[in-house]
Structure formats: structure tokens, C-alpha cells
Amino acid sequence: MQAGAGLERIDCEDLIALIRNYNPRTNADLIAQAWSYAKRMHEGQMRQSGEPYFTHPAAVAAILTEMRLDDATIITALLHDTIEDTRSTWADIAGLFGREIADLVDGVTKLTNLQLSGAHSKQAENFRKLFMAMSRDLRVILVKLADRLHNMRTIKSMRPEKQVQKARETMDIYAPLAGRMGMQWMREELEDLAFKVINPEGRSSIIRRFVRLQKENGDIIPKITAEIRCELDKAGIDAEVFGRAKKPFSVWRKMQEKQLSFSRLSDIYGFRIITRSEADCYRALGTIHQIWRVVPGRFKDYISHPKANGYRSIHTTVAGRDGTRTEVQIRTRQMHEVAEAGVAAHWAYRDGVRTRNPFAVDPGEWISSLTERFGREDHDEFLEHVKLEMYSDQVFVFSPKGDVIQLPKGATPIDFAYAIHTRLGNACVGAKVDGMRVPMWTRLKNGQSVEIIAASGQRPQATWLDIVATGRAKAAIRRSLREQDRSRFIRLGSELTRVAFEHVGRKVTDKALRTAARSLALPDADELLARIGSAELSAQQVIAALYPNLAAPAEDVDASRGVTGLAADQEFSRAPCCNALPGERIVGITYRGKGLVIHAIDCPMLAEYEDQPERWVDLNWREGRHPPVYSTQLSLTIRHDAGVLGRICTLIGQQGANITDLEFVDRKSDFYRLRVEVALRDREHLHALTTAIEAESDVAQVARIRDRDRLV
């Protein structure tokens, strides 16, 4: 599958010959016309290596012939940079080669311009555009992957910093995408080429150890291959056998994941048995298990339970007589073609007609499984969902009815429940795995049977977001939490808005709220208040929308110079007895050896200094936006129940406060009392936080602690 690696400098006749190997009916004249047109358009352009630029699209086209793709895709590869880099237009290409090819070239051009490794919000939107383009025609991404593969093969001509950026983007996005599409050979080569740039020392060390191992043990691949062939011949099984050492990055990743040294790493060699029939796959498995000892827990049957991308194979790991572990994959020829080409097998040609491989996944169905929630998830949720779906290995578990449910590795019973139905997920209160009651955070394994225990009235908890592994579950939990919290957030938003309006001498009215909602592109006043209550929007933003002159943007304040009235370079600290916050009236008291200490003006400790006026310094907080660094202690009494503390901690984080310390003061059977230290911006931040906590039904009491015993 990697023969294209040496075809960067092919000519037009070579390309047509490669296509004719699998498609004798190719339109050679149209291929030649596209070759001439692209070469003419790129005339005079050079790659950074100094080669003519056209060597790149020619090499990309050659790579795609390895997948036996149709003429339209090959021509798209030849033309894929013409719209972006030459005077050619969509209309020119449509006139010469037809609308289908013009649309494919335009799609590849748009993918090239997407920044998939930039800022998070932009990355999320561009991922959405990437998958929408794929949903229209998956051949677009096949050309783009071949384009990236050739660029990685020739990456040495780029500037070092550009090499690293492209390699990381390849490792993070394109290699996992190729794997998710079933193109394992391309994923492995992309990963290894990126690994060579990102960690050349690590890759070299793996290669040196392979060389040393070969010197010590000889080349064991031909030996094991011959032994497998001999045993299969004895059993009367007609099959091909191939062996190889795993790619350096694959070995490195296993070393990192399992925290093992190279000498302790098993199955660094892999062997494939390609049989004539599915029945022969299982006969070959029996033969392998008879001659070698099976390694427990390392058997996977992807023939009876195929992966979502159509991959079918039997995987088993066995230990030889010398203890060497070896991974063996067993599949039929048709299964092997899908394992190599992935979804590209849907377009594969043989003898001039598209091959009808029964195991190839319909790319339309495959991509729709990733894009089915386009309209129901925001950009960040979609990015999270796609990455989870794209990067995760799969496990297969059974429902009580015997249905097979496919989930990503690391999935829990909650993920299983949501995979069955959203209502079952929302009502989940417990689970049984293989008949045994298990915690909700249990990670499911292949072949387990899962039963969900549900109860009416149960609702998802915020802590579930840290437990689940699927985008479907995360999106459903977030929707339910938003619905649960909406009324509470509206009440909280109303209070925060009232305080903010009073601060600028205005009164909250229904009309003002409706006007602010329209200004901020929100549907109504309730949505505005709900977003304020959930800290997605600040009351100050509403003031700014309605009264711009009253809500000029505040300058950020340096916490180390957050007070006015100090002498030059004078240091200060906050008295722990009152922990004064910006927005509160303050006074400074001088202490010998401690400098200036700030107290709130209503701090009871100030009574001790009434007869020492020379120690008092008049101070004020600087105007502006202070950072959330001012520690404040709160006393909370909360209901003793599962998930309550987690929800309170999540709520504090949602309000933009950071928990710096937490201590249980008293534990009763029904309630806990605890002291929580949080870092805040100012008095208004404290008010918003305590209001939000008070609105929580599981909180009996919340109060600020001013500890007279904590003296300076």
C-alpha cells in the first residue's frame, strides 16, 4: 500500500499505467489533459526543495492509485492546488473537466485553507466545516490525506518551526482521521513521519534497539512466517502469511502507555494471515492456538463484531516457546482490502468497474454518524464529540436482550445507557455488569453484558460529565442540566441584574431586559437572565449593551498595585481577620516588621488601634477590573448526599471562582458543614457567588467567615 513513496517523479505515462493496473477502462485522454493543464498552470512555480511544484500534485495522484480510486479523484489530485495557487478558476475547471471534478477541487481548496490547529473556538468551527465537506463527498478528504502524506514525506525542505507545526497537526488531526476512516497503513506512516520530526531522538533509539535485537536473535520474522505457513499447510488451510516489525511510533506509544522499557515490551512483531474464506479464519485461529500459548486478555474478534469503519479481523497474541510474544491478525482477502483502504474501498476499482466489497462501509452512513447532531450541539461540543469518536478505540458490550452496543474505549455504564436511549440515560441510577452491581464510573470491557437500573424522577448529575466518554452522553447530560438549572439560573440572573442596575443608578424593567436581549442576539429576557445566572454572560455586559456611557470597559488592575494611597514602593498585605475585598471600604494599619496591613473599615479588630491614630493610613482600592486572586473564606452547610459536593464545586467554578482550600468542619448523617476558601475579584463577585450557592436546593446555609482569631 505504500508503493507510492518512491513515485514523486513519475510522468504522465507512468500515472496512466498505474491506473490501468486496476482500471483498464480509464479515460486516459482525460487524465493526460488534466496532467497537461495542471503542469501548465503551475509552470514556473517551485517547491521549497527546489523541485518544480507540479511534482507534488503528480505524487499525490500516484498515492491515490494505491487505493485504486476512480478517474475523478485522480484528476482532482492533479488539479487540487490550481484554484488556490494559479490563475485557474472553478468555472475554468468545470468547463474543461465537468462540474463533479470542479466541485471536488473546490472542496480540497477549502479544506487546505482551514486552520485545524489554531485557537480552540476557531478550531471547533473549522472542524465542523471539515466534516460538512466530508459529508458532501468523502473523496475530498481522501485527496487531502494523500496531499498531507506527500508533504510529510518531503517535509525536510520546510523551515524547522514549520516542520514541527505540520508534524503536530498531522499527529493530532490527520493521522487519527485516517485511522478512523480505516486507512491504517496511512495512519501508521503519518504518525511515524510526524514522530520523526517531533521526537527524532526517541525514534532513533527505537530503531537502534530493533537493530540490536536483530543482531542478538537473528531476523525472526522469516522464521515465524515459515513456521506459521508450515502449520497452516498441515491443516490444509490455503492462506498467505506476512510478518513485519511494528512502526517505531507504535512501539514508542506502547512503551509510554504501559510504562515499560523496550526489553519488557511484548508483541513488537505482527503477522497477518490472509485466508480464502471466513470459515478458514477460525480454522487458522485454532491452528495458531494449538502451536502457541495464548496470552490471556489479548483476543479480539472483529469479524463477529466489526468496527464502525468496516474493519473485520481476528486479533490474538500468542507466546512462542522462547517466551516471545507475537500478535497475529487473521482475515479474508476482502476483509484485508477494507482493512488497508478503509472507507476508500467504497470507490475502489478493479478491471474497470467499481469493486463491490461486501465489507466496505457506505461512506454516507459512516459520516452521518459523526454529523447527526450538527444542529443540536454548539461548536465546542461538536469538536469534543468528533475528537472522542475519531480518536478512541472501540469496545463491544451486550444489552440484556443480546444486542451488541459499540462504545469507545473507556466508556462507562452511563455511556451505555445513553447509547440505548436518552431517556434511559437520564433515568439511570445504577448498573449491573455481568450480573454484578458496579459503580457508575466502571470502565466497560469487551464482551461484558450490561444492565441499567433506572428510576422515574432521576435526573443527570453534573459529576457525570467527568465520568462519561462519549460525545452523545456529554451532550445529553448538558442539555438536561441546562433544563434543570434554567429556573434557578433565571432567579439568580434577576438578582445579579438588579444589583448591577442599582450600581449605575438605573432600575430593571421588562422593556430594558427585552431590549438588552435583542441587542445581544438572544431570543427573550428569560434567556438573558438564565445566561447571567449561569455565568455565561455578565450583568455588566447587559449594562454595556443598554448604557454604553455608564459601562466603559474597566482597565485590568495589577494585584500587586491594587491599592491607592501607598507610599512609593510600599508593600501591603490583607489582614486575615477580615480579608477585605476590592469594592469594600478599607484602611491600612502599620505594623513593625510587617509593613502595611489592610483591614475592612468594619473589621472589629480596628477597635484595638483607636488610640493609635499615627498607625492609620487612608487607602482605597484602585478603579478597574481586579484579577480573581483575593482569598475569602465561606462557611457552607450542605446536604449529605451523593454528588452534592461535586455540584457545589462545579457551581463555584462556573461563577469564575477558584477553590484554594476546603475543610470539613462537621459531618452529620444528613448534613455536612465545611469551610471553603475561594479566590475572588471583588465584593460583587462575592455577592454573585453566595447568591448562586444559596439558590442551590442542597445548600442549607452559606456565610462569609471573618475570623477574629486569625490575627495579623
Secondary structure in CASP SS format (residue, H / E / C, confidence):
PFRMAT SS
TARGET T0000
AUTHOR 0000-0000-0000
METHOD secondary structure of the structure
MODEL  1
M C 1.00
Q C 1.00
A H 1.00
G H 1.00
A H 1.00
G H 1.00
L C 1.00
E C 1.00
R C 1.00
I C 1.00
D C 1.00
C H 1.00
E H 1.00
D H 1.00
L H 1.00
I H 1.00
A H 1.00
L H 1.00
I H 1.00
R H 1.00
N C 1.00
Y C 1.00
N C 1.00
P C 1.00
R C 1.00
T C 1.00
N C 1.00
A H 1.00
D H 1.00
L H 1.00
I H 1.00
A H 1.00
Q H 1.00
A H 1.00
W H 1.00
S H 1.00
Y H 1.00
A H 1.00
K H 1.00
R H 1.00
M H 1.00
H C 1.00
E C 1.00
G C 1.00
Q C 1.00
M E 1.00
R C 1.00
Q C 1.00
S C 1.00
G C 1.00
E C 1.00
P E 1.00
Y C 1.00
F C 1.00
T H 1.00
H H 1.00
P H 1.00
A H 1.00
A H 1.00
V H 1.00
A H 1.00
A H 1.00
I H 1.00
L H 1.00
T H 1.00
E C 1.00
M C 1.00
R C 1.00
L C 1.00
D C 1.00
D H 1.00
A H 1.00
T H 1.00
I H 1.00
I H 1.00
T H 1.00
A H 1.00
L H 1.00
L H 1.00
H C 1.00
D C 1.00
T H 1.00
I H 1.00
E H 1.00
D H 1.00
T C 1.00
R C 1.00
S C 1.00
T C 1.00
W H 1.00
A H 1.00
D H 1.00
I H 1.00
A H 1.00
G H 1.00
L H 1.00
F H 1.00
G C 1.00
R H 1.00
E H 1.00
I H 1.00
A H 1.00
D H 1.00
L H 1.00
V H 1.00
D H 1.00
G H 1.00
V H 1.00
T H 1.00
K H 1.00
L H 1.00
T H 1.00
N C 1.00
L C 1.00
Q C 1.00
L C 1.00
S C 1.00
G C 1.00
A C 1.00
H H 1.00
S H 1.00
K H 1.00
Q H 1.00
A H 1.00
E H 1.00
N H 1.00
F H 1.00
R H 1.00
K H 1.00
L H 1.00
F H 1.00
M H 1.00
A H 1.00
M H 1.00
S H 1.00
R H 1.00
D C 1.00
L C 1.00
R H 1.00
V H 1.00
I H 1.00
L H 1.00
V H 1.00
K H 1.00
L H 1.00
A H 1.00
D H 1.00
R H 1.00
L H 1.00
H H 1.00
N H 1.00
M H 1.00
R H 1.00
T C 1.00
I H 1.00
K H 1.00
S H 1.00
M C 1.00
R C 1.00
P H 1.00
E H 1.00
K H 1.00
Q H 1.00
V H 1.00
Q H 1.00
K H 1.00
A H 1.00
R H 1.00
E H 1.00
T H 1.00
M H 1.00
D H 1.00
I H 1.00
Y H 1.00
A H 1.00
P H 1.00
L H 1.00
A H 1.00
G H 1.00
R H 1.00
M C 1.00
G C 1.00
M C 1.00
Q H 1.00
W H 1.00
M H 1.00
R H 1.00
E H 1.00
E H 1.00
L H 1.00
E H 1.00
D H 1.00
L H 1.00
A H 1.00
F H 1.00
K H 1.00
V H 1.00
I H 1.00
N C 1.00
P H 1.00
E H 1.00
G H 1.00
R H 1.00
S H 1.00
S H 1.00
I H 1.00
I H 1.00
R H 1.00
R H 1.00
F H 1.00
V H 1.00
R H 1.00
L H 1.00
Q H 1.00
K H 1.00
E H 1.00
N H 1.00
G C 1.00
D C 1.00
I H 1.00
I H 1.00
P H 1.00
K H 1.00
I H 1.00
T H 1.00
A H 1.00
E H 1.00
I H 1.00
R H 1.00
C H 1.00
E H 1.00
L H 1.00
D H 1.00
K H 1.00
A C 1.00
G C 1.00
I C 1.00
D C 1.00
A E 1.00
E E 1.00
V E 1.00
F E 1.00
G E 1.00
R E 1.00
A E 1.00
K C 1.00
K C 1.00
P H 1.00
F H 1.00
S H 1.00
V H 1.00
W H 1.00
R H 1.00
K H 1.00
M H 1.00
Q H 1.00
E H 1.00
K H 1.00
Q C 1.00
L C 1.00
S C 1.00
F H 1.00
S H 1.00
R H 1.00
L C 1.00
S C 1.00
D C 1.00
I C 1.00
Y E 1.00
G E 1.00
F E 1.00
R E 1.00
I E 1.00
I E 1.00
T E 1.00
R C 1.00
S C 1.00
E H 1.00
A H 1.00
D H 1.00
C H 1.00
Y H 1.00
R H 1.00
A H 1.00
L H 1.00
G H 1.00
T H 1.00
I H 1.00
H H 1.00
Q H 1.00
I H 1.00
W C 1.00
R E 1.00
V E 1.00
V E 1.00
P E 1.00
G E 1.00
R E 1.00
F E 1.00
K E 1.00
D E 1.00
Y C 1.00
I C 1.00
S C 1.00
H C 1.00
P C 1.00
K C 1.00
A C 1.00
N C 1.00
G C 1.00
Y C 1.00
R C 1.00
S C 1.00
I E 1.00
H E 1.00
T E 1.00
T E 1.00
V E 1.00
A E 1.00
G C 1.00
R C 1.00
D C 1.00
G C 1.00
T C 1.00
R E 1.00
T E 1.00
E E 1.00
V E 1.00
Q E 1.00
I E 1.00
R E 1.00
T E 1.00
R H 1.00
Q H 1.00
M H 1.00
H H 1.00
E H 1.00
V H 1.00
A H 1.00
E H 1.00
A H 1.00
G H 1.00
V H 1.00
A H 1.00
A H 1.00
H H 1.00
W H 1.00
A C 1.00
Y E 1.00
R E 1.00
D C 1.00
G C 1.00
V E 1.00
R E 1.00
T C 1.00
R C 1.00
N C 1.00
P C 1.00
F C 1.00
A C 1.00
V C 1.00
D C 1.00
P H 1.00
G H 1.00
E H 1.00
W H 1.00
I H 1.00
S H 1.00
S H 1.00
L H 1.00
T H 1.00
E C 1.00
R C 1.00
F C 1.00
G C 1.00
R C 1.00
E C 1.00
D C 1.00
H H 1.00
D H 1.00
E H 1.00
F H 1.00
L H 1.00
E H 1.00
H H 1.00
V H 1.00
K H 1.00
L H 1.00
E H 1.00
M H 1.00
Y H 1.00
S C 1.00
D C 1.00
Q E 1.00
V E 1.00
F E 1.00
V E 1.00
F E 1.00
S C 1.00
P C 1.00
K C 1.00
G C 1.00
D C 1.00
V E 1.00
I E 1.00
Q E 1.00
L E 1.00
P E 1.00
K C 1.00
G C 1.00
A C 1.00
T C 1.00
P H 1.00
I H 1.00
D H 1.00
F H 1.00
A H 1.00
Y H 1.00
A H 1.00
I H 1.00
H C 1.00
T H 1.00
R H 1.00
L H 1.00
G H 1.00
N H 1.00
A C 1.00
C E 1.00
V E 1.00
G E 1.00
A E 1.00
K E 1.00
V E 1.00
D C 1.00
G C 1.00
M E 1.00
R E 1.00
V E 1.00
P C 1.00
M C 1.00
W C 1.00
T C 1.00
R C 1.00
L C 1.00
K C 1.00
N C 1.00
G C 1.00
Q C 1.00
S E 1.00
V E 1.00
E E 1.00
I E 1.00
I E 1.00
A E 1.00
A C 1.00
S C 1.00
G C 1.00
Q C 1.00
R C 1.00
P C 1.00
Q C 1.00
A H 1.00
T H 1.00
W H 1.00
L H 1.00
D H 1.00
I C 1.00
V C 1.00
A C 1.00
T C 1.00
G H 1.00
R H 1.00
A H 1.00
K H 1.00
A H 1.00
A H 1.00
I H 1.00
R H 1.00
R H 1.00
S H 1.00
L H 1.00
R H 1.00
E H 1.00
Q H 1.00
D H 1.00
R H 1.00
S H 1.00
R H 1.00
F H 1.00
I H 1.00
R H 1.00
L H 1.00
G H 1.00
S H 1.00
E H 1.00
L H 1.00
T H 1.00
R H 1.00
V H 1.00
A H 1.00
F H 1.00
E H 1.00
H H 1.00
V C 1.00
G C 1.00
R C 1.00
K C 1.00
V C 1.00
T C 1.00
D H 1.00
K H 1.00
A H 1.00
L H 1.00
R H 1.00
T H 1.00
A H 1.00
A H 1.00
R H 1.00
S H 1.00
L C 1.00
A C 1.00
L C 1.00
P C 1.00
D C 1.00
A H 1.00
D H 1.00
E H 1.00
L H 1.00
L H 1.00
A H 1.00
R H 1.00
I H 1.00
G H 1.00
S C 1.00
A C 1.00
E C 1.00
L C 1.00
S C 1.00
A H 1.00
Q H 1.00
Q H 1.00
V H 1.00
I H 1.00
A H 1.00
A H 1.00
L H 1.00
Y C 1.00
P C 1.00
N C 1.00
L C 1.00
A C 1.00
A C 1.00
P C 1.00
A C 1.00
E C 1.00
D E 1.00
V C 1.00
D C 1.00
A H 1.00
S H 1.00
R H 1.00
G C 1.00
V E 1.00
T E 1.00
G C 1.00
L C 1.00
A C 1.00
A C 1.00
D C 1.00
Q C 1.00
E C 1.00
F E 1.00
S E 1.00
R E 1.00
A C 1.00
P C 1.00
C C 1.00
C C 1.00
N C 1.00
A C 1.00
L C 1.00
P C 1.00
G C 1.00
E C 1.00
R C 1.00
I E 1.00
V E 1.00
G E 1.00
I E 1.00
T E 1.00
Y E 1.00
R C 1.00
G C 1.00
K C 1.00
G E 1.00
L E 1.00
V E 1.00
I E 1.00
H E 1.00
A E 1.00
I C 1.00
D C 1.00
C C 1.00
P H 1.00
M H 1.00
L H 1.00
A H 1.00
E H 1.00
Y H 1.00
E C 1.00
D C 1.00
Q C 1.00
P H 1.00
E H 1.00
R H 1.00
W E 1.00
V E 1.00
D E 1.00
L C 1.00
N E 1.00
W E 1.00
R C 1.00
E C 1.00
G C 1.00
R E 1.00
H C 1.00
P C 1.00
P C 1.00
V C 1.00
Y E 1.00
S E 1.00
T E 1.00
Q E 1.00
L E 1.00
S E 1.00
L E 1.00
T E 1.00
I E 1.00
R E 1.00
H C 1.00
D C 1.00
A C 1.00
G C 1.00
V H 1.00
L H 1.00
G H 1.00
R H 1.00
I H 1.00
C H 1.00
T H 1.00
L H 1.00
I H 1.00
G H 1.00
Q H 1.00
Q C 1.00
G C 1.00
A C 1.00
N E 1.00
I E 1.00
T E 1.00
D E 1.00
L E 1.00
E E 1.00
F E 1.00
V E 1.00
D E 1.00
R E 1.00
K C 1.00
S C 1.00
D C 1.00
F E 1.00
Y E 1.00
R E 1.00
L E 1.00
R E 1.00
V E 1.00
E E 1.00
V E 1.00
A E 1.00
L E 1.00
R C 1.00
D C 1.00
R H 1.00
E H 1.00
H H 1.00
L H 1.00
H H 1.00
A H 1.00
L H 1.00
T H 1.00
T H 1.00
A H 1.00
I H 1.00
E H 1.00
A C 1.00
E C 1.00
S C 1.00
D C 1.00
V E 1.00
A E 1.00
Q E 1.00
V E 1.00
A E 1.00
R E 1.00
I E 1.00
R C 1.00
D C 1.00
R C 1.00
D C 1.00
R C 1.00
L C 1.00
V C 1.00
END
